[in-house]
Amino acid sequence: MSRILLLQGNQAVVEGAIAAGVKFYGGYPITPSTEIAEQLALRLPQVGGKFMQTEDEIAGLGTVIGASMAGKKAMTATSGPGFSLKQEMLGLACIAEIPCVIVNVQRVGPATGQPTSPAQGEVMQARWGTHGDHWLITVSPSSVPECFDLTLRAVALSEKYRCPVILLMDEVIGHMREKIELPDNYDEIPQAERKQPTCAPEDYLAYGCEDGSKVPAMAPFGSGYRWHVTGLVHDETGFPKGTGAATKESQDRLRTKITDNLDDIVQVENYKMEDAEFAVIAFGGAARTAYEAIDMARAEGLKVGFMRPITIWPFAEKQIKEVAGKVKGILVHELNCGQYVLEVERAVAGKVPVSLFAKYDNESATPAELLAEIKKAMA
Amino acid sequence: MSVMEDLIAKYFRPGRLPHIWCPGCGNGIITGAIVKAIDKQGLAKDDVAVISGIGCSSRSSGYLDFNTANTLHGRALPIATGVKMGNPKLNVIVCSGDGDCTAIGGNHLIHAARRNIDLTLVVYNNSIYGMTGGQYSPMTPKGSKATTAPYATIEPSFNLLALAQAAGATYVARGTTYHVPQLVDVIAKGIAHKGFSIIEVVSACPISFGRQNKMGGPAQMMMWQRDHGVLKAVWDRMDEDKKAEALAAGKFPIGVLYENNDVQEYTAAYDELIKRAQEGK
């Protein structure tokens, strides 16, 4: 049984978190993500979970990491300024392989920027914001129902791959309200569980992997398996190791943990791509403009399709290359000065022309605006 | 075997010693005292978490056979808060240094204290940034030499315990690496206290602080602690003039300086909140 609601994107994230079994939220109020904190402050204690408004953004992710070490599924939410502050913690979650979800509801930046206006200016920061070579997953919803679904998926991916997952939203999606059908009973939703060790506690290697997997089992603190978390480069024992070989091995496993599993991790949506001669690429809030613009183009007889990356990182390399193999040109539309387009250009490697419709004046593009850009790019 | 060797066999991770600390460093004494305190309290190893930041003192967690984490500079307290909120049954001990705790970690210190969350914070105070080679910290006495203060520091230093108490800490104590039995006792009491406990331990870094400030070797620095640490009972009996004289001479009270058992502990308050939320209030 289910119910139909009119929810805000941020509210749908909250429901997704509850449905996914998130039991801890630590975070700081920041527009346009604040509703996530406010709603989880209400909802989490109802399900026996815990909400903390922390003293700052760094503690927001810090408490989340601690709660995850204690075995809880944990999440934080923020916007650009807070996302910048959280970067060091993000790196700790990467190297120590602590599952956690970080929601970034993007607004115009940099610095204070334009707090109530949408943008997609953290595409590259989501990938490279923290220092050092690191690998993580970023997903981006384009609708209120997808906010619910992708929050569930973000939690599941973070538990499965023992890595931080960024739910990259923007103010359009965070604040829009639309229809969503929610199950009455979240108990029936399958819960993602991180792999647990099966060996005796004295044999536990906190970062050792069994049978060819690249993901180590993660026992919660207090479970009887005692282990050490460190942000220092470490080996399978979890203790710091300063040799060159240790650094290389650590990087290789953390990278291939993700890159060996692109088929599982990377998702895209193809809209009217079957016979497309020209492709639009857009994600998140910008995708809403694209659906309509594609329909308008088709009504005029233009064979345009639209590929929507749902997974932003790792980059949808295979899918973009497939598109480049089919069409005569690509137009990337994003709410920034051009970030995702850089990856598209790299992957397309000149096979077909790649154009950019960058919208960075505080608003989504209208379908008519995007249609005009499509025609310009096709000419 | 001596008592310490028995404790090492029981509570330190096999194969992780020898530690990285210099000869004459006080960190080993403090870490040993923490272990003695845990043993005195009879805590099971699975029920203890030791969370540290970054610095020489923060390396302590890796040597200890508990649920441990050597995290980020200044950020042990929020991560420890998350651990405690995730599993309130754990006895969570936080190991931090004077720089880690009062400089970059200062904001987290005052808020953890304010919440009165049941953590036991042991601040290894050697008045210097040891790991990075001897820069001054907010606990370095004004007028000291440091690698980033070649003309001597002009910054007054924190009164860490007054700061923590004003922020809301409900158990406040100071020890030194000279007065070891007392140190074990104040740490044990801090662990037992249900609320935010802070134990500042006056320690020595002979290599970075001692050398630059001509304090002699490790033995001399320990004698300095002997001569400057004043038992609380004695301190309290001093009149205002004597106290001012003592403070001007760089002396400080040691022992349990403040304890308040009337403030509700944070995780207990949160459990009540959950109850209210689930009853629909």
Interface residues (C-beta under 8 A of the other chain):
Chain A: K23 F24 G26 L42 P45 Q46 G48 K50 M52 T54 E55 D56 I58 A59 G62 T63 V64 I65 G66 A67 S68 M69 A70 G71 K72 A74 E88 M89 L92 A96 P220 F221 G222 S223 G224 R226 W227 H228 V229 T230 G231 L232 F239 P240
Chain B: R13 R16 K45 D46 D47 A49 I51 I54 S61 G62 D65 F66 N67 T68 A69 N70 T71 L72 R75 L77 P78 I79 A80 T81 G82 V83 K84 M85 G86 N87 K89 L90 N107 H108 H111 Y270 L273 I274 R276 A277 Q278
